[in-house]
Amino acid sequence: MARRPQPFISIPPGAAPPANPSPSAHDPPLSPINLWADRRHNAYTPTSSTSSNPRISLDVPSRPPSRAASAYESEATRISFPEPQLYRSSSQRSARSSYRPSSSVLALSHRTSRSESLLSPDGLITPTQTANGESRPPSFENTPESTVRDLSSELSDLTIDSEEALRKFQSGELRDDDEEWHRLVPPEAREVLDKKEVQRQSILFEIIKSEKDYVSDLELVKEVFIDPLLNINAVPEHRVKGFVREVFCNLDAILAHHYRLLAALFARQRDQHPLVQSLSDIILDNSLLFRNDYESYIKHYPIAEARHRSEMRRNQKYQYFLQQCSLDPRVRKRDLITFLSRPVTRLPRLLLLLENAKKYTEPDHPDMETIPLLIGILSDFIRSTQPGIAASEDKVKFWNLCESLVYQKGEIIDLDLYDESRSLRYQGPLSRRYKTNMDLHWADLHVALLDNYLLLLKPEARSSIITKNHVVSRPIPLEYLRLGMFDSPPENRKEKAEEGSGLLERVRSRYRQMYPFTIYHASSKMNRRYTLYASSEATRKKWYDAFVEALAIRQVRQESNMVFAPHVINEGFFKFAAALGVGPSMGSHYTGRINAATELSSGSRRLIAVACTSGVYIAMRGEPSFRKILSVPNPTCLVPLKEAGKFFVLHEGGLFCYSLDLIGRAALGFVTSQMVEASKERIATDVLFFRAGRVAKRSIVLYAAKRVLQLHLHSLEVVSNADAGNPRWSTSGMSSFRSFGEPLAVSKDTHNITALGRQVVICSEKGFSVADPTNMDLSLKSAAIPDFGDADGNLPMMGLKSRCAASKPLGIIRCPNTDDPKLDELLVVYDDLGCYVDRYGVPTRSSGYLRWETRATSYVHRGDYIMLISPDFIEVRTVHTGKLVQVIEGSDIRRVDFGLLSPDKDSPTLVAMRGREERGLVVDRVVELVETSELRTPRASEVPGAWDEFDIL
């Protein structure tokens, strides 16, 4: 056999060779397990027994297993993140080998402590201790220096004999008690070394051994848990892959890293055993590679544990699967949480081993430069993962809160709880005082402050584990949340006597100070005003800081992610009196309050027309000054119809139309207002409101005119110039319009008309009516939407019916279903709520309803969104779910582009808002709500020709 390279050994000067440095030819062969045993005993050859893995089956047995499953019962909701701890998984591996040496061998064997003692310098027991505990330092006689060379040669021969033991260690064939450095090294080799070096070698061996055990545990997770879970139905098939990703994260990537690390450590050990010079260079190289994967796993760990526990609570098949897995002898009564936490505790344990190795390393050793660097890298990394772990724990707490919520029946609330950006900002117990029968009572609440809503909850403990939180008040969006007083003096709360207290204690009143603060809803300052009580001044201060921080973050996030961005078209030209009695005498800039506005075009130029109490003004977009083109009394509605070339104006004198071409040319100064006035055509007088637009490919004009004690709805079609001279089209003396039959008598409180496909919806205080504009009288269907014919005996539908009866109808919106057109729905819009009905008018979604945060006066439908406009707020919600996505705040907000029957997706949304005050006048602003789109930066690979100029090949 070729002689292996001699290891670097520091031998003290004057050291004497051992008494029996090498085995004699007459001695029996050394045991690869107990090389230092007395040679009078025969060598012991172990036989390892293997156990086959039990087959996992989800067929539940007729009798429960005898083994208790308490290890898999769910714990408290609070996530307990595993503290870095030192444990030896290998010390419990009793199933790896079943043999034990004879008592005589054990009596003569060298006794030592378990390898955990290596982590505590004070607890280390050197192999040179005798059986009675006395320490025996190595003793050498002074010899010539030539003896040192002979000693090194003898040690090399001894290491050759221990190679078989090393091979068995690396292949996992040794007993747990034999997997120690001092049991794999001959006594003659250990006697050469001083105590400090023996301790250092033991720690380096423990690093290799713990890495071997760690890789074995990760392999076990893959073989016993992951692979069977993917092949059986313990978790439903449609979500098993996602479940494995959430629970086991990137465990396979971490295992790949440690395969490489363990292979390098084994190679170094085989090359330098029994005296390994250094392992820090190998660990340093690999730590730079697995840093990112460990960061992802550690930060995700609280979520993985919560996902596992949640599945345990609700899935009996998953519980039984884990019980079957526990029957594998390699598991050794450890639950899945223990294995999931192994990567979390591995790096802190490795850090402690390196710190102990540094204590026993000579100052001139190369490790004194590498180990401190490696300790710094691992310490900084472990410290950097703590914020991520805290964030994951907060997310788990938030998920547990979401699963415990119990909403009030009937209302549809989309809190957007499972959005990736959702978070729990603060939560805790608070109290609220209320009156009942002239007496004051206290209610203990659990208040949760999310990043988008404030929830007032009433906890209900249904078991020792499960707690339900009832939503006792409607959630308050942070856009509407306002802070009141936070410095009120404390108030006394009378406490009940505790159970088991004496009679005197029951009679005596006990009081506890409570610290109040006030919050309220901005749109309902009196009805939704809450005074909550904290248990201490410090707690009240924490709530105040949490409110301020959450509101600031929410405001910044909303401003950065607006669905509709307010764009001011004009601010400063239109003014009205700030108080009654102030009129035009105050100056030439007085125009009056804005009643209506619309956009039109002349050629390629975009124009804005505005109707005020003093007339109609027009200007090019972007110009600060407007030109007055029509001097009509108090115009209230403007509608341009480009297809018909008409510009409709409703004012106190009636409904009129003008030439759209002349209106545009007048804005540019090409024609005079007199020429525009000459194109005027009167349609009707005593008109309350009108709507115009395209319905079923026809240009339709609908207007409601007053008659004696009656309101009639008229329908006209705008005809082309070629048909205008045909007498048969002219039934009422108007050359540009054709009347559809007789006018329809409608309710006197009719206030709006909206288009719904080929039909129109007539809105009145009594409800909705649907009619065909080309045949109004014969096609009218009243009181059909919503259809509450089945409300008797249906409590949710009866509740919805009563709410709709107390609300003002505003219109109906179509909600198409892209998957199945037969499942299309209609969103019926009221001033303070909305509900969904099918195409027959029957309420859907269990007769649920959406409640707006403010009472709307009008609405705008644009694509997938509906904007509910009230005097102080504009709510932007999704049509299909009613989720609140944006709130625009203002003063005296009113919609001014309401004349079109069916505006297309490119039609602008115009509103007027109250602006600043100056010299007794209020500036009225014209604002366009511009729909935004998500910004997306394409990758270079997605841009054609992005790298063409760099192509030099």
ABEGO torsion letter per residue (X at the ends): XBBBBBBBBBBBBGBBBBABABBBAABBBBBAABAABBAABBBBBBBBBBBBBBBBBABBBABBBABBAAAABBBBABBBBBBBBBBBAAAABAAABABBBBAAAAAABBBBBBAAAAABAAABBBAABBAAGBBBBBBBBBBBAAAAAAAAAAAAAAAAAAAAAAAAAAAGABBAAABBAAAABBAAAAAABBAAAAAAAAAAAAAAAAAAAAAAAAAAAAAAAAAAAAABAABBAAAAAAAAAAAAEAAAAAAAAAAAAAAAAAAAAAAAOABBABAAAAAAAAAAAAAAAAAAAAAAAAAAAAAAAAAAAABAAAAAAAAAAAABAAAGGBBAAAAAAAAAAAAAAAAAAAAAAAAABBAABAAAAAAAAAAAAAAAAAAAAAAAAAAAAAAAAAAAAAAABBBBBGBBBBAGAABAABBBABBEBBBBBBBBGGBBBBBBBBBBBBAABBBBBBBBBABAABBBBBBABBBBBAAABBBBBAABBBBBBBBBBBBGBBAAAAABBBBBBBBBBBBBBAABAAABBBBBBBABAAAAAAAAAAAAAAAAAAAAAAAAABABBBBBABBGABBBBABBGBBAAAEAABAEBBABBBBBBBEABBBBBBBBAAEBBBBBBGBABBBBABBBBGBABBBBBAAAGBBBBBBAAEBBBBBAAAAAAAAAGABBAAAAAAABBBABBGBABBBBEBBGGBBBBBBBBBBBGBBBBBBBBBBBAAAAABAAABAAGBAABBBBEBBBBBBAABABBBBBEABBBBBBAAEBBBBBAABAAAABBBGAOBBAAAABGBAAAAAAAAAAAABBBAEBBBBBBAABAAABBBBBBBAABBBBBBAAGBBBGGGBBBBBABBBABBBBBEABBBBBBAABBBBBBAAAGBBABBBBBBGBBBAAAABABBBAABBBBBBBBBBBBGGBBBBBBBBBBBBBBBBBBBAAABBGAAAAABAX
